[in-house]
Amino acid sequence: MVEVLLVVGLLVAVFVGFNIGGSSTGVAFGPAVGSGIISKTAAAGLMTGFALLGGATVGTRVIETMGGDIVPQAEFTLAASVTVLFFVGLALLISNLFGVPASTSMTAVGAIAGLGVASGTIDWEVMGQIVTWWLVAPITAFWVCAMIGRYLYPHLEARFAIESPGEEKTMRERVGGILVVLIACYMAFAAGASNVANAVAPLVGSGDLGLYPGVALAGAAIGLGAFTIARRTLDTVGSGLTQLPILASLIVEIVSASIITGLSQIGIPASLAVSATMCIVGLGWGRATRTTRLADAAGAAVTGKATVGSGDGGGVSVNAIAADDGTDATANGGTRDVAPIGEEDPGDVASAADLFDPDATGRVVMLWILTPTIAATASFLVFEYLPVF
């Protein structure tokens, strides 16, 4: 019976890692593949290597947190570990069904918390720290990118817009291509640091799998997903570059990967998908708000009158980023002038609100909250009332 459970646990761990590789590869290397800088096979190889590196270094601290700090290691029997992994797999299924990047990290922590509450062994101080960072990380991602979008993005676009390389690559295109690949590798490192624990932390905590063998298993599973199902996500993300230019993608990747790597360094399991999504929203929002000065916005709030240049109702869109694709920005190595804040044409910046629909964003955020809540509740009920546990 124990051997059967262990085999099931290992299979579920591989399933989780496989799906992580499928989704994370597209997020990390979509810009590089979509712009023709590297092939899908090269992207899969780099994803595997850097995810494994992230998991074997920074990611071990996240494994320790999830495998013994939230609840004592003694609570991770083999059956309990398999059950927790089941809930992580369920989160991936829900994510695929609803088309929303649900957080496997948050769901795994929720399932572990359910075990801890049922057994009366949960460390509420550790849990409080994790939940606090869950709130701080996406807010930080949004505002950092909002500030970049409002104050820096047009200047970066005018001077450093990265275009897809042609047959005869210029020095600028070569440097840009190298930069795109390096940042993608950094994103893969962050994905491994945060996500390896989701696949193997319960089994490591139970003592049925060693720390580094667990990292190796998760890394191999991520690689399997990168070389197989990630090809579809690479196509999807790559074809979306007309809406999210390469420069914007790189900003999103740098900010979100830095946040998650920093949290992983202190052992906090957090969602790369959530942070990246909030970076996109923040960057588009900040870019769109360039049509309005802060003083004008404050005046409008006092008088109740709309400000000049507020666009088509104040909707914020990722199209606000895509509106200026940089094609006229750097002819022959030159730069174009950037209009001051408040003087940009609203039609060029915030002409559409369909990609940042507040209602749709609210539904996504609600699912982010519901997924770990459901996992924690279901886990508690299972561990509290099923006699096998």
C-alpha positions in Angstrom: 0.0 0.0 0.0 2.8 2.4 0.9 4.6 1.7 -2.4 1.4 2.3 -4.3 0.9 5.6 -2.6 4.5 6.7 -3.2 4.1 5.8 -6.9 0.9 7.8 -7.1 2.6 10.7 -5.3 5.5 10.7 -7.7 3.1 10.6 -10.7 1.1 13.6 -9.3 4.4 15.5 -8.7 5.4 14.9 -12.3 2.0 16.0 -13.5 2.3 19.2 -11.6 5.8 19.9 -12.8 4.8 19.0 -16.4 2.0 21.6 -16.4 4.2 24.2 -14.8 6.7 23.7 -17.6 4.0 24.0 -20.2 2.7 27.3 -18.9 5.9 28.9 -17.6 7.9 28.4 -20.8 5.4 30.4 -22.8 5.5 33.2 -20.3 9.3 33.3 -20.1 10.3 32.7 -23.7 7.3 33.8 -25.7 8.9 37.1 -26.6 12.1 35.5 -27.7 10.4 32.8 -29.8 7.7 35.1 -31.2 10.3 37.6 -32.4 12.4 34.8 -34.1 15.4 35.2 -31.9 15.6 31.5 -30.7 13.7 28.3 -31.6 11.2 26.5 -29.5 13.6 23.7 -28.9 16.3 26.1 -27.7 13.7 27.8 -25.5 12.7 24.5 -23.9 16.3 23.6 -23.2 17.0 26.9 -21.6 13.8 26.8 -19.6 14.7 23.3 -18.3 18.3 24.3 -17.3 17.4 27.6 -15.6 14.3 26.3 -13.9 16.4 23.5 -12.4 19.1 26.0 -11.4 16.4 28.2 -9.7 14.9 25.2 -7.9 18.3 23.9 -6.7 19.4 27.2 -5.3 16.8 29.8 -4.2 14.0 27.3 -4.5 15.2 25.0 -1.7 14.1 27.7 0.8 10.6 27.6 -0.5 10.6 23.8 -0.3 11.6 24.1 3.4 8.8 26.5 4.1 6.1 24.4 2.4 7.6 21.1 3.6 8.0 21.8 7.3 7.5 25.5 8.4 3.8 25.9 7.9 3.1 22.6 9.6 5.6 20.2 11.2 7.2 17.6 9.0 5.7 14.9 11.1 2.3 15.8 9.7 3.3 15.0 6.2 2.5 11.3 6.1 2.7 9.8 2.6 -1.1 9.8 2.4 -1.3 13.5 3.5 1.4 14.4 1.0 -0.4 12.8 -1.9 -3.6 14.6 -0.9 -1.9 18.0 -0.9 -0.4 17.3 -4.3 -3.9 16.3 -5.5 -5.2 19.7 -4.7 -2.3 21.4 -6.5 -3.2 19.3 -9.6 -6.8 20.3 -9.1 -5.8 24.0 -9.2 -4.0 23.4 -12.5 -7.2 21.8 -13.9 -9.3 24.7 -12.7 -6.8 27.1 -14.3 -7.0 25.4 -17.6 -10.8 25.2 -17.6 -11.3 28.8 -16.8 -8.4 30.1 -18.8 -7.1 32.0 -15.7 -3.5 31.7 -14.4 -4.5 30.3 -11.0 -1.6 30.2 -8.6 -0.4 26.7 -7.8 1.8 28.2 -5.0 -1.2 29.7 -3.3 -3.3 26.6 -3.8 -0.5 24.3 -2.4 -0.2 26.6 0.7 -3.9 26.5 1.1 -4.0 22.7 1.1 -1.1 22.6 3.6 -2.9 25.1 5.8 -6.0 22.9 5.8 -3.9 20.0 7.0 -2.4 22.2 9.7 -5.8 23.5 11.0 -7.3 20.0 11.0 -4.3 18.6 13.0 -4.0 21.8 15.2 -0.3 22.2 14.2 -0.4 25.2 11.8 2.2 27.9 12.5 0.0 31.0 12.3 3.0 33.4 12.4 4.5 31.8 9.3 1.1 31.6 7.6 0.5 35.3 8.4 3.8 36.3 6.8 3.0 34.3 3.6 -0.5 35.9 3.3 0.9 39.3 3.9 3.4 38.9 1.1 0.6 37.6 -1.2 -1.1 41.0 -0.8 2.1 43.1 -1.0 3.6 41.4 -4.1 0.9 42.1 -6.7 0.3 45.6 -5.3 4.1 46.2 -5.6 4.1 44.7 -9.1 1.2 47.0 -10.2 2.6 50.2 -8.9 6.2 49.7 -10.0 5.0 49.0 -13.6 2.5 51.8 -13.4 5.2 54.3 -12.6 7.4 52.8 -15.4 4.5 53.1 -17.8 3.6 56.7 -16.8 7.1 58.2 -16.5 9.7 55.9 -18.2 8.1 53.7 -20.9 7.8 56.3 -23.7 11.4 57.4 -23.2 12.6 53.8 -23.2 10.6 53.1 -26.3 12.0 56.1 -28.1 15.6 55.1 -27.4 15.7 51.4 -26.9 12.7 49.9 -28.8 13.6 46.3 -29.6 12.4 45.0 -32.9 12.4 41.6 -34.4 15.7 41.0 -36.2 15.8 40.9 -39.9 17.9 38.7 -42.2 20.8 41.2 -41.9 21.0 41.9 -38.2 22.2 45.3 -37.1 24.4 45.6 -33.9 21.4 47.0 -32.1 19.3 44.0 -33.1 22.0 41.6 -32.0 22.3 43.3 -28.6 18.5 43.4 -28.3 18.2 39.7 -29.1 20.8 38.8 -26.5 19.0 40.9 -23.9 15.7 39.3 -24.7 17.2 35.8 -24.2 19.0 36.7 -21.0 15.9 38.2 -19.4 13.9 35.1 -20.5 16.5 32.9 -18.7 16.1 35.1 -15.6 12.3 34.6 -15.8 12.9 30.8 -16.1 15.1 30.9 -13.0 12.4 32.7 -11.0 9.8 30.2 -12.2 11.9 27.3 -11.0 12.7 29.0 -7.7 9.0 29.5 -6.9 7.4 26.5 -8.6 9.6 23.5 -7.9 8.3 23.4 -4.3 4.7 23.1 -5.6 5.6 19.8 -7.2 7.6 18.1 -4.5 7.5 20.0 -1.2 5.0 17.6 0.5 6.9 14.5 -0.5 10.2 16.1 0.7 8.5 17.1 3.9 7.3 13.5 4.5 10.8 12.2 4.0 9.8 10.0 1.1 11.9 12.0 -1.3 15.2 13.7 -0.6 15.6 17.5 -1.2 17.8 17.5 -4.2 16.3 14.3 -5.7 13.0 16.1 -5.4 14.4 19.2 -7.1 15.7 17.0 -9.9 12.4 15.2 -10.3 10.5 18.6 -10.5 13.1 20.0 -12.9 12.8 17.0 -15.2 9.0 17.3 -15.2 9.2 21.0 -16.0 11.5 20.1 -18.8 9.1 17.5 -20.1 6.4 20.1 -20.2 8.7 22.6 -21.8 9.6 20.3 -24.7 6.0 19.2 -25.3 2.9 21.1 -24.4 4.8 24.4 -24.1 5.0 24.6 -27.9 1.3 25.6 -27.9 1.8 28.3 -25.2 4.8 29.6 -27.1 2.7 30.0 -30.2 0.0 31.7 -28.1 2.3 34.1 -26.3 4.4 34.7 -29.4 1.4 35.7 -31.6 0.3 38.1 -28.9 3.4 40.3 -29.4 1.4 42.7 -31.5 -0.6 43.6 -28.4 2.3 43.5 -26.0 5.5 44.7 -27.6 8.9 43.1 -26.8 10.0 46.0 -24.7 6.8 45.9 -22.6 7.2 42.1 -22.2 10.8 42.5 -21.0 9.7 45.1 -18.4 7.0 42.8 -17.1 9.4 39.8 -17.0 12.2 41.8 -15.1 9.8 43.2 -12.5 7.8 40.1 -11.9 10.8 37.8 -11.8 12.7 40.1 -9.4 9.7 40.2 -7.0 9.3 36.4 -7.0 13.1 35.7 -6.8 13.3 38.0 -3.8 10.4 36.3 -2.1 11.8 32.9 -2.8 15.1 34.0 -1.3 13.3 34.5 2.1 11.3 31.3 1.6 7.9 32.8 0.7 5.9 30.8 -1.8 4.3 33.3 -4.2 2.7 33.3 -7.6 4.8 34.4 -10.6 1.6 34.4 -12.8 -0.2 36.8 -10.4 2.7 39.2 -10.3 3.2 39.1 -14.1 -0.5 39.7 -14.7 -0.5 42.7 -12.3 2.7 44.0 -14.0 0.8 44.0 -17.4 -2.2 45.8 -15.9 0.0 48.3 -14.1 2.1 49.0 -17.2 -0.9 49.6 -19.4 -2.6 51.7 -16.7 0.4 53.9 -16.2 0.9 54.3 -20.0 -2.7 55.4 -20.4 -2.6 57.9 -17.6 0.0 60.0 -19.5 -2.8 61.9 -21.1 -3.7 63.5 -17.8 -1.6 65.6 -15.4 -1.9 64.8 -11.7 -3.0 68.3 -11.1 -5.7 68.0 -13.7 -6.9 64.7 -12.2 -7.0 66.2 -8.7 -9.0 69.2 -10.0 -11.4 66.9 -11.7 -11.9 64.9 -8.5 -12.8 68.1 -6.7 -15.0 69.7 -9.4 -16.5 66.5 -10.7 -15.7 67.5 -14.3 -13.8 65.3 -16.7 -10.3 66.4 -17.5 -9.2 67.2 -21.0 -7.4 64.3 -22.6 -9.0 61.6 -20.5 -9.6 59.3 -23.4 -12.8 57.4 -24.0 -14.2 57.2 -20.5 -11.0 56.5 -18.6 -10.7 52.8 -19.5 -7.2 51.4 -19.3 -5.9 49.0 -21.9 -2.8 47.0 -22.7 -3.4 48.6 -26.1 -2.1 51.7 -24.4 1.2 50.0 -24.5 0.8 48.6 -28.0 -0.3 51.9 -29.5 3.3 53.0 -29.9 5.2 50.2 -31.5 8.4 52.0 -31.8 8.6 51.7 -35.6 9.2 55.4 -36.1 11.2 55.8 -32.9 14.7 55.0 -33.8 15.3 55.5 -37.5 19.0 55.2 -38.2 19.8 55.0 -34.5 18.0 58.3 -33.7 15.3 59.0 -31.2 11.9 60.7 -31.5 10.6 63.3 -29.2 8.3 62.2 -26.3 5.3 64.4 -25.6 5.1 65.7 -22.1 2.5 64.2 -19.7 -0.9 65.7 -20.4 -0.1 66.6 -24.0 -0.2 63.2 -25.6 -3.0 62.5 -28.0 -5.5 60.3 -26.1 -6.3 58.5 -29.4 -2.7 57.3 -29.6 -2.5 56.1 -26.0 -5.8 55.0 -24.5 -8.0 54.3 -27.4 -9.4 51.0 -26.2 -10.5 49.6 -22.9 -11.3 46.0 -23.9 -8.0 44.5 -22.7 -8.2 45.9 -19.2 -11.9 45.4 -18.4 -12.4 46.1 -14.7 -15.1 43.4 -14.5 -12.9 40.8 -16.1 -10.0 41.8 -13.9 -12.2 41.5 -10.9 -13.2 38.0 -11.9 -9.6 37.0 -12.3 -8.6 38.4 -8.8 -11.7 36.7 -7.3 -10.5 33.3 -8.7 -7.0 33.9 -7.3 -8.7 34.3 -3.9 -11.2 31.5 -4.3 -8.7 28.9 -5.5 -6.5 28.7 -2.3 -9.6 29.2 -0.2 -11.4 26.2 -1.7 -8.2 24.2 -1.4 -7.8 25.1 2.2 -11.5 24.3 3.0 -11.5 21.0 1.1 -8.2 20.0 2.6 -9.5 20.7 6.1 -12.6 18.7 5.6 -10.7 15.8 4.1 -8.1 15.6 6.9 -10.6 16.3 9.7 -13.4 13.8 8.7 -11.9 11.0 6.6 -10.8 8.1 8.9 -7.9 7.2 6.6 -6.1 10.4 7.8 
